[in-house]
Amino acid sequence: MNGLKWLCALGLVVGSSALAKPIEEDLCRHLSGDWHGSASYPELDMQQTWQASYHPDGRLVLVFTSEHQGAVSESQEVGVWHCYRNLLRSIHAPEGSEDGMEPMYYHLRRANQQQIHYVSVSDNVFFGKYFVAYRD
């Protein structure tokens, strides 16, 4: 009889662990540091590159270089960031400005020490939803 109880207990443990949802790895630990990326917007005749510095203390510095109809412009934005359970929240605006201080949210999909894939989950997205950044 003890063997039957043990077998039933083992079946419950194995069965419940098979039904349990696997814990998703928190990719936020990969984010601190310097990253760069680029995007193309053919419908706007625009190319954009960016460099992002995610400082461990929560500061964020972004430099955008845009080429639109042959004209090149560069802008720097500063702000703050926080990442928890694969959800990145950033607030940034052009240096010295309070404009655009609306939070942006991104879900980290894949990340390692060399690249990050993330998807915007904000409603106020102008430049697309899916981004890839590479370690500088």
Salt bridges, closest charged atoms under 4 A:
GLU24 OE2 - HIS107 NE2 3.96
GLU25 OE2 - ARG29 NH2 2.48
ASP57 OD2 - ARG59 NE 2.96
GLU77 OE1 - HIS92 ND1 2.59
ASP136 OD1 - HIS36 ND1 2.51
